[in-house]
């Protein structure tokens, strides 16, 4: 199962790399699992910022609006009750909600393999022998990625992401660089092209291979 392979200079390699059928060649039948892994990633990255004020937190309302009896109106002890305009919010977000979701390791690994298989079916997988981790210039990195077929929304998977390489990619808005051990369904599905270095491919094979299953 060979795929497009490039040298570290950006030219096509004479011998294409063969991808594992157990990782990149699965028959994708469980789309619900992929969706679950996708939503789990989004939920776990959600920031809990929404906070509303209850009637006890809204400023004012200390004085009783009118006397208890004799006015013919409903009795109220505060103008900050939830049913009044300007009052507190009932059952609103407190900032302590927990939106995280859990997905067991076996299901997570299978979802990633299915996502990689879909990417390979769409010819999105590109292998490069090596990307110099000491690249510091954005233009140099951009030129290399253009040679190997990078376009909009390109995911670059490395075995390790150096500080120099991370800074060099900072101004490339459509390029995302990710360590292989943090590979996830969300980034794989949203990428138009996935460039994987050979050392990163070894990490992926070691992580997702059935015979070498690791957490």
SULURSUL-V896661 format. One record per pair of residues at least 12 apart in sequence whose ideal C-beta (glycine too) atoms are under 10 Angstrom apart, sorted by the first residue. I is the first residue (numbers start at 0). GAP is how many residues later the second one is. D is the distance in Angstrom with one decimal. If there is no record, write none. Layout:
BEGIN
i;gap;d
I;GAP;D
I;GAP;D
END
This chain:
BEGIN
i;gap;d
0;15;9.8
0;16;9.5
0;17;5.7
0;18;4.9
0;19;7.5
0;20;5.5
0;22;9.8
0;23;6.6
0;24;5.4
0;119;8.0
1;13;8.7
1;14;4.0
1;15;6.9
1;16;5.2
1;17;7.5
1;125;9.4
2;13;6.1
2;14;6.2
2;15;7.8
2;16;5.4
2;21;7.8
2;117;6.9
2;120;8.3
2;121;9.8
2;122;5.3
2;123;7.3
2;124;5.8
2;193;9.2
2;198;9.9
3;12;6.7
3;13;8.8
3;119;7.8
3;121;7.6
3;122;5.3
3;123;6.8
3;124;9.5
3;144;8.4
3;145;7.5
3;191;10.0
4;12;4.7
4;13;9.5
4;121;7.9
4;122;4.5
4;123;7.4
4;124;7.2
4;143;9.4
4;193;8.4
5;120;7.0
5;121;7.2
5;122;4.7
5;123;6.9
5;124;9.8
5;138;9.0
5;141;7.2
5;142;4.5
5;143;8.2
5;189;8.6
6;121;7.6
6;122;5.3
6;123;8.2
6;140;9.7
6;141;9.3
7;120;6.9
7;121;5.1
7;122;4.2
7;123;7.0
7;124;7.0
7;136;8.3
7;140;10.0
7;189;8.9
7;190;9.5
8;119;9.8
8;120;9.0
8;121;9.7
8;135;8.2
8;138;8.0
8;139;10.0
9;118;8.0
9;121;10.0
9;133;7.6
9;134;5.2
9;135;8.4
9;136;8.1
9;137;3.1
9;138;5.6
9;139;9.6
10;136;7.4
10;137;9.1
11;135;9.6
11;136;9.0
12;114;8.1
12;115;8.6
12;116;6.4
12;185;9.7
15;111;7.6
16;108;9.6
16;109;10.0
16;110;4.5
16;111;9.5
16;112;8.5
16;179;9.0
16;181;6.8
16;184;7.0
17;109;9.7
18;97;8.6
18;98;9.6
18;101;6.6
18;106;7.0
18;108;7.9
18;177;9.3
18;182;7.9
18;185;9.6
18;186;8.9
19;93;9.3
19;96;9.6
19;181;9.0
19;184;8.7
19;185;5.8
19;188;8.1
19;189;6.7
19;190;9.5
20;96;9.1
20;99;10.0
21;91;7.5
21;95;9.8
21;183;8.9
21;186;7.8
21;187;6.4
21;188;5.7
21;189;8.7
22;86;9.5
22;89;8.6
22;90;5.1
22;91;9.8
22;93;6.0
22;94;7.6
22;97;9.1
22;178;9.5
22;181;6.8
22;182;6.7
22;184;9.2
22;185;5.0
22;186;6.9
22;187;9.0
23;89;7.8
23;92;5.3
23;93;5.7
23;94;9.7
23;95;8.0
23;96;4.5
23;97;9.0
23;101;6.8
23;177;9.7
23;180;9.1
23;181;9.7
23;184;9.5
24;88;9.3
24;91;9.3
24;92;6.1
24;95;7.0
24;96;8.8
25;84;8.3
25;87;5.6
25;88;5.7
25;89;9.8
25;90;8.3
25;91;4.2
25;92;9.0
25;94;9.4
25;95;9.8
26;87;9.0
26;90;7.7
26;94;9.9
27;85;9.2
27;86;4.8
27;87;8.5
27;88;10.0
27;89;5.6
27;90;5.7
27;93;8.0
28;85;8.5
29;77;9.3
29;80;7.5
29;81;8.2
29;84;6.8
30;83;8.3
30;87;9.4
31;79;10.0
32;70;8.9
32;74;6.2
32;75;9.3
32;77;6.5
32;78;5.1
32;81;7.0
32;82;9.9
32;152;9.2
33;76;9.2
33;77;5.3
33;78;9.2
33;80;5.6
33;81;6.0
33;84;7.9
33;151;6.1
33;154;9.6
33;155;7.5
34;76;9.0
34;150;9.0
34;154;9.9
35;65;8.3
35;67;6.6
35;71;7.6
35;72;9.6
35;75;7.3
35;149;9.1
36;64;9.7
36;66;5.9
36;70;7.3
36;71;6.2
36;72;9.8
36;73;8.7
36;74;3.6
36;75;7.4
36;77;8.8
36;78;7.7
36;147;7.7
36;148;4.3
36;149;8.1
36;151;9.9
36;152;9.4
37;73;8.1
37;77;8.5
37;146;8.9
37;147;5.2
37;148;5.7
37;150;9.6
37;151;6.5
37;152;9.3
38;62;7.1
38;64;9.5
38;146;9.6
38;147;9.2
39;60;8.5
39;61;4.4
39;62;7.5
39;63;4.8
39;67;9.4
39;68;8.1
39;71;8.9
39;144;9.4
39;145;8.5
39;146;9.1
40;60;9.0
40;62;8.9
40;67;9.7
40;70;9.7
40;143;5.5
40;144;6.3
40;145;4.2
40;146;8.5
40;148;9.8
41;57;9.2
41;59;9.1
41;144;6.8
42;55;9.8
42;56;5.1
42;57;6.1
42;58;4.6
42;59;9.8
43;55;7.9
43;56;5.1
43;57;6.5
43;58;8.9
43;59;9.3
43;140;10.0
44;54;9.4
44;55;9.4
44;139;10.0
44;141;8.5
45;51;9.5
45;53;4.8
45;54;8.1
45;55;9.8
46;52;9.2
47;45;7.9
47;46;9.2
47;47;5.9
47;48;7.5
47;49;5.8
47;50;7.9
47;51;6.7
47;52;9.8
48;44;8.9
48;46;7.4
49;42;8.0
49;43;4.1
49;44;8.8
49;45;7.0
49;47;8.2
50;38;9.8
50;41;8.0
50;42;6.1
50;43;6.4
50;44;4.1
50;45;9.0
50;46;9.9
51;36;7.9
51;37;4.1
51;38;9.1
51;39;9.1
51;40;3.2
51;41;5.9
51;42;7.6
51;43;9.0
52;27;9.1
52;34;9.3
52;35;5.6
52;36;6.4
52;39;7.9
52;41;10.0
53;26;9.3
53;28;8.2
53;33;9.5
53;34;4.4
53;35;6.6
53;36;7.6
53;37;9.3
53;38;7.5
53;40;8.5
54;23;6.7
54;24;9.8
54;25;4.9
54;26;5.8
54;27;6.1
54;29;9.2
54;32;5.9
54;33;3.3
54;34;8.4
54;35;8.3
55;22;9.6
55;24;8.4
55;32;6.9
56;23;9.0
56;31;6.6
56;32;9.2
57;20;9.1
57;21;9.3
57;22;4.5
57;23;9.6
57;24;9.5
57;26;9.9
57;28;7.2
57;29;6.4
57;30;4.8
57;31;8.6
58;21;8.1
58;27;9.5
59;18;8.6
59;19;6.7
59;20;6.1
59;26;7.9
59;27;9.7
60;15;9.6
60;16;8.8
60;17;4.0
60;18;4.7
60;19;3.1
60;20;7.8
60;23;8.6
60;25;8.5
60;26;7.5
60;27;8.7
61;15;9.9
61;16;7.4
61;17;9.1
61;18;8.7
62;14;9.6
62;15;8.2
62;16;7.8
63;12;7.2
63;13;5.6
63;14;7.3
63;15;8.8
64;12;8.2
64;13;7.5
64;14;5.3
64;16;9.5
64;19;8.8
102;82;9.7
104;108;8.5
104;109;9.1
104;110;5.4
105;107;8.4
105;109;10.0
107;76;8.6
107;77;8.3
107;107;9.5
108;98;7.8
108;99;5.7
108;100;9.9
108;101;9.4
108;104;7.1
108;105;9.2
108;106;9.0
109;98;9.1
110;73;9.0
110;74;5.2
110;77;9.5
111;71;6.2
111;72;6.9
111;73;5.9
111;76;7.1
111;92;8.8
111;95;8.8
111;96;6.6
112;72;9.9
112;91;9.5
112;95;5.7
112;96;9.8
112;97;9.6
113;71;8.3
113;74;9.6
114;68;9.0
114;69;8.5
114;70;4.6
114;71;8.9
114;72;9.1
114;73;4.2
114;74;5.7
114;76;9.9
114;79;9.8
115;67;8.2
115;69;9.2
115;72;6.2
115;78;8.0
115;80;9.4
115;88;7.9
115;92;8.1
116;71;10.0
117;67;9.9
117;70;8.1
117;71;7.5
118;36;9.2
118;69;5.8
118;70;7.9
118;72;7.3
118;73;9.8
118;74;9.0
118;75;5.6
119;74;8.9
121;70;9.1
121;71;9.8
121;72;9.9
122;26;9.9
122;70;9.1
123;25;9.8
123;30;9.4
123;31;8.8
123;64;8.6
123;65;10.0
123;67;6.6
123;68;6.8
123;69;5.5
123;70;5.2
123;71;9.5
124;32;9.8
124;63;9.8
124;66;9.9
124;68;8.4
124;69;5.4
124;70;8.5
124;71;6.7
124;76;9.6
125;19;9.7
125;22;5.7
125;23;5.7
125;24;8.2
125;28;8.9
125;30;9.6
125;67;6.1
125;68;6.8
125;69;4.8
125;70;7.2
126;21;9.1
126;30;10.0
126;67;9.6
126;68;7.8
126;69;5.6
126;70;7.7
126;71;6.5
126;73;9.3
126;74;6.4
127;16;8.3
127;17;9.0
127;19;9.4
127;20;5.6
127;21;9.9
127;28;8.7
127;29;9.9
127;30;9.9
127;67;5.8
127;68;7.3
127;69;5.5
127;70;7.4
127;72;9.3
127;73;9.6
128;68;7.4
128;69;5.3
128;70;9.2
129;28;9.7
129;29;9.9
129;67;5.9
129;68;6.6
129;69;7.2
129;70;9.9
130;13;7.0
130;14;8.7
130;17;9.3
130;25;7.2
130;26;10.0
130;27;6.6
130;28;9.9
130;31;9.8
130;34;7.2
130;46;9.0
130;64;8.1
130;66;5.4
130;67;9.9
130;68;9.3
130;69;9.2
131;12;8.5
131;30;9.2
131;32;9.0
131;33;8.0
131;36;9.9
132;25;7.3
132;26;9.1
132;27;6.8
132;28;7.8
132;29;3.9
132;30;9.1
132;31;6.7
132;32;5.3
132;33;9.6
132;35;9.9
132;64;9.5
132;66;9.9
133;28;6.8
133;29;9.9
133;30;5.4
133;31;7.7
133;34;9.5
134;27;8.5
134;29;6.3
134;30;5.6
134;32;9.4
134;33;5.1
134;34;8.9
135;26;9.6
135;27;9.6
135;28;4.9
135;29;8.3
135;31;6.9
135;32;5.7
136;27;9.5
136;30;9.7
136;31;6.2
137;29;8.4
137;30;5.2
137;31;7.3
137;32;7.3
137;33;5.0
137;34;6.5
137;37;9.7
138;29;8.9
138;32;9.6
139;28;7.2
140;15;9.0
140;23;9.8
140;24;7.3
140;26;9.9
140;27;4.6
140;28;6.1
140;30;9.7
140;31;7.1
140;34;8.0
140;36;9.2
141;26;8.7
141;27;8.8
141;29;8.7
141;30;6.0
141;33;7.9
143;51;9.6
144;24;9.0
144;27;7.7
144;29;9.8
144;30;6.5
144;48;9.0
144;50;6.9
147;45;8.7
147;47;6.1
148;43;10.0
148;44;6.2
148;46;7.9
149;22;8.8
149;24;8.2
149;25;6.7
149;42;9.0
149;43;5.8
149;44;10.0
149;45;6.4
150;23;7.7
150;24;9.9
150;40;10.0
150;41;5.6
150;42;5.8
151;21;9.4
151;22;4.8
151;23;9.4
151;39;9.5
151;40;5.6
151;41;8.5
152;20;9.7
152;21;5.5
152;22;8.6
152;23;7.9
152;34;9.6
152;37;6.3
152;38;5.4
152;39;4.5
152;40;7.6
152;41;9.9
153;18;8.5
153;20;6.3
153;21;5.2
153;22;7.2
153;23;9.5
153;37;6.3
153;38;6.6
153;39;4.6
153;40;7.6
153;41;6.4
154;20;8.2
154;21;5.2
154;22;8.1
154;23;6.3
154;28;8.8
154;32;5.4
154;33;7.0
154;34;10.0
154;35;8.0
154;36;3.8
154;37;8.7
154;38;7.3
154;39;4.8
154;40;7.1
154;41;8.8
155;13;7.5
155;16;9.5
155;19;6.4
155;20;6.9
155;21;4.7
155;22;7.0
155;35;9.3
155;37;9.1
155;38;8.1
155;39;4.8
155;40;8.1
155;41;8.0
155;44;8.9
156;19;9.5
156;20;8.1
156;21;5.6
156;22;7.7
156;23;5.3
156;24;9.9
156;25;9.2
156;26;6.3
156;30;8.8
156;31;9.2
156;34;9.6
156;37;6.6
156;38;6.9
156;39;4.5
156;40;6.9
156;42;9.9
156;43;4.7
156;44;8.1
156;46;8.7
156;47;7.5
157;19;6.4
157;20;7.3
157;21;6.1
157;22;6.8
157;37;9.3
157;38;8.5
157;39;5.5
157;41;7.5
157;42;5.2
157;45;9.1
158;20;7.3
158;21;5.6
158;22;8.5
158;37;9.7
158;38;6.5
158;39;8.8
158;40;3.9
158;41;4.5
158;42;8.7
158;43;7.3
158;44;5.1
158;45;9.3
159;19;6.3
159;20;8.5
159;21;9.1
159;37;9.7
159;39;8.1
159;40;8.6
159;43;9.1
160;16;5.4
160;17;7.2
160;18;5.2
160;19;9.5
160;21;9.1
160;39;9.8
161;15;9.6
164;12;6.4
173;17;9.8
173;18;8.6
173;19;9.9
174;16;10.0
174;18;9.8
174;20;9.2
175;14;8.9
175;15;7.5
175;18;10.0
176;18;9.5
177;13;9.7
177;16;9.6
177;22;9.0
178;21;7.9
178;24;8.4
179;16;7.7
179;17;8.4
179;19;8.2
179;20;4.1
179;21;7.9
179;22;8.5
179;23;4.0
179;24;5.4
179;25;9.7
179;26;9.3
179;27;7.4
180;19;9.2
180;22;6.4
180;23;8.9
180;25;9.9
180;26;7.0
180;33;9.8
182;13;9.2
182;17;8.6
182;20;8.8
182;21;6.6
182;24;8.2
182;25;8.8
END
